[in-house]
Amino acid sequence: MLAPFAIRSYRFQWPADLATSWAFEMETLILGWFILVETGSVLLLTLFASLQFGGTLIAPAFGLAGDRIGHRNVIVLMRLLYALLAVVLTVVILSDGLTPVLALVVAGIAGMVRPSDMNVRNVIIGETMPADRLMSAVGLSRITTDSARVAGAIAGAGMVAAVGMGQAYIVVVLLYLLGALLTLGVAKRSVEAASAARAQPFAPLQGLRDAARAVWEAPPQLAAMVLAVLVNLAVFPFTIGLLPYVAREVYGATQADLGYMAAAVGIGAIAASLIVSRMGTSVRAARMMVIFCFVWHAMVIAFGHTTSLEAGLILLVLTGLAQGLCTLPMSVLLLRGAPPALRGRIMGMRTLAIYGLPVGLLVAGPLIERIGFAGTATLYGGLGAACTLAVLLYWWSDLWPKHAPSNGG
């Protein structure tokens, strides 16, 4: 399971991703709670969560840039931008000038870049990791994000309560800077690969068309893309964006309890990452992806009908477990099937699926006000499960048989 750490580049990338993920989670929790307390509006809360994913539409451009100048160079610049924005917010907070509008503006700027971070990480892993260690490497990499839901969430909520919002944001800045510095230790592309990329004519639209054609002509990858859109639209909103609403309005909980709720999702997802990393090449990627997509939708429906914090925490752990066991095989399936020269662009297209999340959040706000949280969760989970079944039936021969290439056959 720990074999990926034998690769020097991975030993730098893993802690760099960890520091960045913790900063992401702390920042999201701190600002989300601030907006909800200052405005009392679930609509503005969902708008804040949605703005963080505004860059999904331009995500393929980050993949194209990475294919051109190197994915390590791209992600270093991205992380320096996160640090700069956090410095601006820290100064404003310490001078008592933060307003909900300013928080939304900064979230919108960061949201043009942040959605591409995870997929650029995966592309770098695909470039630096031998094929027999890829599943374990992706699983272990995911722990950097999932652990942030545990430690980062609790730290963010606890530090605000203990030392104030300004001091907590100083820690966010330091984590972003640490992530950027460690990323400099990640391996660059080989001289041959860099020279080949520069020798290619710069034709962005043609490059994106080539990536789209490659996905369209590969049924397992196309099915994975469709499911990626679906889970971002139908189930991710309930653990990304709506947790502050559930904590405050459904459970009557405190900001510390919100940290525990976010941590519960992370605990389940960490367990999923360890399971996938331990299984390694024995994972039947397509089957696991589909099965746990169904389970994930069922968990969201159940979560929507809980009225106690204790029951909600248990269901959030199970939701995180199902989430990880669905999305990790999905990422590996896409990485395995992507031609090396197009890997950045294809994973950038995968980021486009995140656009379903802000759409799902923006629709959920009015629905919650009209039919309640339980009704909204049931509607989302039921429709999502029905669409998952349609995907499975349509691409049955590419996703389910044991001998299918997508299952390692």
C-alpha positions as a printed Julia matrix, in Angstrom:
409×3 Matrix{Float64}:
   0.0    0.0     0.0
   2.89   2.37    0.77
   4.86   1.48   -2.36
   4.16   4.87   -4.05
   6.34   6.58   -1.43
   9.35   4.85   -2.94
   9.04   7.46   -5.72
  10.85  10.65   -4.66
   8.42  12.97   -6.44
   5.48  11.43   -4.56
   7.23  12.02   -1.23
   7.11  15.76   -2.0
   3.7   15.79   -3.65
   1.81  14.03   -0.88
   2.6   16.53    1.93
   2.22  19.45   -0.5
  -1.29  18.26   -1.37
  -2.0   17.67    2.31
  -1.12  21.23    3.35
  -3.13  22.71    0.49
  -6.17  20.55    1.23
  -6.16  21.48    4.91
  -6.05  25.14    3.95
  -8.96  24.65    1.52
 -11.13  23.05    4.18
 -10.32  25.55    6.91
 -10.99  28.48    4.59
 -14.28  27.08    3.28
 -15.6   26.33    6.77
 -14.55  29.69    8.22
 -16.07  31.76    5.41
 -19.18  29.61    5.04
 -20.05  29.99    8.72
 -19.29  33.73    8.58
 -21.69  34.26    5.68
 -24.46  32.19    7.27
 -24.18  33.99   10.62
 -23.94  37.47    9.07
 -26.79  37.04    6.58
 -28.89  34.12    7.87
 -29.52  33.2     4.22
 -29.25  29.66    2.86
 -29.36  31.15   -0.64
 -26.19  33.19   -0.02
 -24.57  30.14    1.57
 -25.24  28.07   -1.54
 -24.03  30.98   -3.69
 -20.78  31.06   -1.71
 -20.3   27.32   -2.15
 -21.13  27.58   -5.86
 -18.66  30.4    -6.52
 -15.81  28.17   -5.41
 -16.43  26.02   -8.47
 -16.88  28.75  -11.06
 -13.65  27.78  -12.81
 -14.96  24.41  -13.88
 -15.8   25.82  -17.3
 -12.17  26.76  -17.94
 -10.66  23.67  -16.31
  -9.62  22.12  -19.65
  -7.48  25.21  -20.21
  -5.45  24.31  -17.11
  -5.01  20.81  -18.48
  -3.93  22.26  -21.83
  -1.47  24.59  -20.1
  -0.08  21.68  -18.11
   0.37  19.59  -21.24
   2.23  22.55  -22.74
   4.44  23.93  -19.93
   4.33  21.14  -17.36
   1.7   20.31  -14.77
   4.06  20.93  -11.86
   4.64  24.51  -13.01
   0.92  25.1   -13.35
   0.04  23.82   -9.88
   2.8   25.87   -8.21
   1.35  29.05   -9.73
  -2.14  28.02   -8.63
  -1.04  27.53   -5.03
   0.78  30.85   -4.9
  -2.48  32.51   -5.98
  -4.37  30.79   -3.12
  -1.8   32.16   -0.68
  -2.07  35.69   -2.09
  -5.86  35.72   -1.78
  -5.64  34.38    1.77
  -3.19  37.16    2.67
  -5.68  39.74    1.38
  -8.48  38.25    3.47
  -6.26  38.06    6.55
  -5.43  41.77    6.31
  -9.1   42.67    5.84
 -10.22  40.48    8.75
  -7.59  41.87   11.13
  -8.73  45.39   10.23
 -12.4   44.44   10.87
 -13.32  45.12    7.26
 -14.66  41.75    6.1
 -18.18  41.77    4.67
 -20.24  38.97    3.11
 -19.9   40.67   -0.29
 -16.09  40.74   -0.07
 -16.03  37.1     1.04
 -18.13  36.19   -2.0
 -15.85  38.15   -4.35
 -12.69  36.44   -3.09
 -14.43  33.05   -3.23
 -15.31  33.77   -6.84
 -11.7   34.61   -7.77
 -10.3   31.52   -6.04
 -13.1   29.48   -7.59
 -11.74  30.18  -11.07
  -8.64  28.14  -10.17
  -9.42  25.78   -7.29
 -11.58  23.22   -9.17
  -8.57  22.21  -11.27
  -6.31  21.48   -8.31
  -7.38  17.88   -7.69
  -7.19  16.8   -11.3
  -3.78  18.41  -11.84
  -2.59  16.41   -8.83
  -3.88  13.22  -10.42
  -2.25  14.02  -13.75
   1.12  14.45  -12.01
   0.62  11.08  -10.3
  -0.18   9.53  -13.68
   3.05  10.98  -15.1
   5.34   9.93  -12.25
   3.87   6.64  -11.01
   4.39   3.13  -12.48
   1.15   1.48  -13.62
   1.21  -1.19  -10.91
   1.24   1.49   -8.19
  -1.31   3.85   -9.74
  -4.39   2.68   -7.81
  -2.55   2.8    -4.48
  -1.05   6.2    -5.3
  -4.42   7.74   -6.18
  -5.99   6.25   -3.05
  -3.26   7.57   -0.79
  -3.39  10.94   -2.52
  -7.09  11.18   -1.81
  -6.31  10.89    1.91
  -4.77  14.37    1.7
  -8.19  15.76    0.81
 -10.23  13.51    3.07
  -8.05  14.1     6.12
  -8.69  17.8     5.64
 -12.38  17.1     6.17
 -11.37  15.73    9.58
  -8.39  17.73   10.88
  -8.85  20.82    8.73
 -12.54  21.14    9.51
 -12.13  20.67   13.25
  -9.08  22.95   13.32
 -10.87  25.67   11.35
 -13.94  25.65   13.56
 -11.97  25.28   16.78
  -9.39  27.96   16.01
 -12.02  30.56   15.17
 -13.73  29.89   18.48
 -10.44  29.9    20.41
  -8.31  32.67   18.89
 -10.55  34.48   16.42
 -11.03  34.56   12.67
  -7.94  36.65   11.89
  -5.48  34.37   13.68
  -7.09  31.32   12.1
  -6.57  32.86    8.67
  -2.85  33.35    9.34
  -2.62  29.56    9.64
  -4.45  29.22    6.31
  -1.85  31.48    4.66
   1.05  29.46    6.1
  -0.47  26.18    4.9
  -0.88  27.52    1.35
   2.75  28.72    1.3
   3.99  25.39    2.63
   2.03  23.57   -0.08
   3.55  25.74   -2.81
   7.12  25.29   -1.52
   6.81  21.5    -1.22
   5.35  21.3    -4.72
   8.67  22.62   -6.05
  10.13  19.23   -5.11
   7.77  17.37   -7.44
   9.48  15.91  -10.51
   9.43  17.93  -13.7
   8.63  16.33  -17.01
  11.48  14.62  -18.79
  13.47  16.76  -21.22
  12.17  14.63  -24.1
   8.52  15.11  -23.08
   8.98  18.86  -22.6
  10.68  19.21  -25.98
   7.94  17.2   -27.68
   5.26  19.41  -26.11
   6.99  22.61  -27.26
   7.4   21.18  -30.75
   3.65  20.77  -31.12
   1.87  23.72  -32.76
  -0.07  25.81  -30.27
  -3.67  25.09  -31.27
  -5.82  25.17  -28.1
  -9.17  24.44  -29.75
  -7.79  21.52  -31.73
  -6.14  20.15  -28.6
  -9.41  20.26  -26.68
 -11.25  18.65  -29.6
  -8.69  15.83  -29.64
  -9.29  15.2   -25.93
 -13.07  15.26  -26.35
 -12.84  12.82  -29.25
 -10.67  10.45  -27.24
 -13.24  10.35  -24.43
 -16.2   10.04  -26.81
 -14.64   7.05  -28.53
 -13.89   5.22  -25.26
 -17.22   4.05  -23.69
 -15.86   3.35  -20.16
 -14.31   6.82  -19.96
 -17.48   8.43  -21.34
 -19.62   6.57  -18.78
 -17.27   7.71  -16.0
 -17.61  11.31  -17.18
 -21.41  11.06  -17.15
 -21.42   9.63  -13.63
 -19.0   12.36  -12.53
 -21.48  15.01  -13.66
 -24.31  13.14  -11.95
 -22.72  12.81   -8.5
 -21.64  16.45   -8.52
 -25.17  17.5    -9.38
 -27.15  15.18   -7.12
 -25.13  14.12   -4.06
 -22.04  16.27   -3.49
 -24.13  19.37   -2.58
 -25.23  17.68    0.64
 -21.69  17.32    1.98
 -20.14  20.33    0.21
 -22.0   23.57    0.76
 -25.12  22.54    2.68
 -23.54  21.24    5.89
 -23.62  24.67    7.61
 -27.36  24.86    6.88
 -27.99  21.35    8.25
 -25.92  22.04   11.36
 -27.61  25.34   12.18
 -31.17  24.92   10.92
 -31.88  21.16   11.13
 -29.81  20.08   14.14
 -29.57  23.41   15.98
 -25.85  22.69   16.36
 -22.83  24.9    17.01
 -19.88  25.8    14.79
 -17.82  23.12   16.58
 -20.5   20.54   15.71
 -20.25  21.66   12.08
 -16.57  20.77   12.24
 -17.46  17.29   13.52
 -19.96  16.83   10.68
 -17.39  17.73    8.04
 -14.9   15.48    9.81
 -17.34  12.56    9.73
 -17.44  12.66    5.93
 -13.66  12.75    5.89
 -13.36   9.75    8.21
 -15.5    7.65    5.88
 -13.57   8.83    2.84
 -10.22   8.08    4.48
 -11.43   4.55    5.17
 -12.36   4.24    1.48
  -8.93   5.48    0.42
  -7.2    2.93    2.64
  -9.41   0.14    1.29
  -8.7    1.05   -2.33
  -4.98   1.51   -1.68
  -4.79  -1.88    0.04
  -6.68  -3.63   -2.78
  -4.44  -2.08   -5.43
  -4.65  -3.77   -8.82
  -7.37  -6.2    -7.67
  -9.97  -3.41   -7.75
 -12.57  -3.83  -10.52
 -12.77  -0.12  -11.17
 -15.97   0.17  -13.23
 -18.0   -2.21  -11.08
 -16.96  -0.55   -7.85
 -17.69   2.89   -9.29
 -21.25   1.95  -10.25
 -22.14  -0.03   -7.12
 -21.08   2.69   -4.73
 -22.71   5.38   -6.83
 -26.01   3.68   -5.96
 -25.03   3.4    -2.29
 -24.01   7.06   -2.19
 -27.41   8.21   -3.41
 -29.13   6.0    -0.83
 -27.02   7.52    1.96
 -28.03  11.03    0.9
 -31.73  10.13    1.07
 -31.26   8.68    4.55
 -29.25  11.72    5.68
 -32.04  14.01    4.54
 -34.46  12.36    6.96
 -32.29  12.49   10.1
 -33.19  15.01   12.79
 -30.47  14.3    15.36
 -26.8   15.15   15.23
 -25.75  11.69   16.42
 -27.6    9.85   13.63
 -26.39  12.42   11.12
 -22.76  11.84   12.08
 -23.09   8.08   11.52
 -24.7    8.59    8.13
 -22.06  11.13    7.13
 -19.32   8.59    7.82
 -21.13   6.05    5.6
 -21.66   8.76    2.96
 -17.94   9.54    2.93
 -17.16   5.83    2.58
 -19.5    5.44   -0.4
 -18.16   8.67   -1.94
 -14.57   7.45   -1.83
 -15.37   3.96   -3.12
 -17.14   5.57   -6.1
 -14.84   8.46   -7.04
 -11.44   6.8    -6.57
 -12.07   4.0    -9.11
 -13.57   6.66  -11.38
 -10.34   8.69  -11.35
  -8.16   5.63  -11.94
 -10.39   4.48  -14.8
  -9.94   7.86  -16.5
  -6.18   8.0   -15.91
  -5.63   4.48  -17.26
  -7.6    5.14  -20.41
  -6.13   8.57  -21.21
  -3.38   8.77  -23.86
  -0.31  10.31  -22.15
  -0.19  13.28  -24.53
  -3.84  14.1   -23.76
  -3.93  13.22  -20.07
  -3.98  16.8   -18.81
  -6.76  17.84  -21.14
  -8.88  14.77  -20.43
  -8.58  15.24  -16.67
  -9.37  18.91  -17.25
 -12.57  17.76  -18.92
 -13.21  15.64  -15.84
 -13.11  18.87  -13.85
 -15.95  20.19  -16.01
 -18.13  17.64  -14.24
 -17.74  19.7   -11.08
 -19.95  22.28  -12.77
 -22.83  20.06  -11.72
 -22.08  20.97   -8.08
 -22.82  24.72   -8.24
 -25.88  23.97  -10.37
 -27.08  21.43   -7.81
 -26.41  23.87   -4.96
 -28.19  26.79   -6.61
 -31.25  24.64   -7.33
 -31.2   23.12   -3.84
 -31.51  26.5    -2.1
 -34.98  27.38   -3.44
 -36.09  23.73   -3.2
 -35.19  23.56    0.49
 -37.22  26.7     1.13
 -40.18  25.25   -0.79
 -40.27  21.51    0.05
 -37.85  21.26    2.97
 -34.44  19.64    3.38
 -35.8   16.08    3.6
 -37.86  16.46    0.43
 -34.92  17.95   -1.46
 -32.59  15.13   -0.39
 -35.15  12.51   -1.44
 -35.68  14.15   -4.81
 -31.96  14.46   -5.52
 -31.09  10.97   -4.32
 -33.97   9.29   -6.14
 -33.35  10.98   -9.48
 -29.6   10.36   -9.18
 -30.08   6.65   -8.52
 -32.44   6.36  -11.51
 -29.89   8.05  -13.78
 -27.12   5.76  -12.46
 -29.22   2.75  -13.4
 -29.71   4.18  -16.9
 -25.94   4.63  -17.31
 -25.29   1.06  -16.19
 -27.85  -0.42  -18.56
 -26.68   1.64  -21.53
 -22.99   0.78  -21.08
 -23.52  -2.65  -19.5
 -20.97  -4.51  -21.63
 -18.29  -1.88  -20.92
 -18.88  -1.5   -17.17
 -20.1   -4.75  -15.61
 -18.45  -7.94  -17.04
 -15.38  -9.06  -15.1
 -13.42  -9.45  -18.32
 -14.11  -5.89  -19.46
 -10.94  -3.74  -19.77
 -12.45  -1.19  -17.38
 -12.5   -3.93  -14.72
  -8.92  -4.96  -15.33
  -9.91  -7.84  -17.6
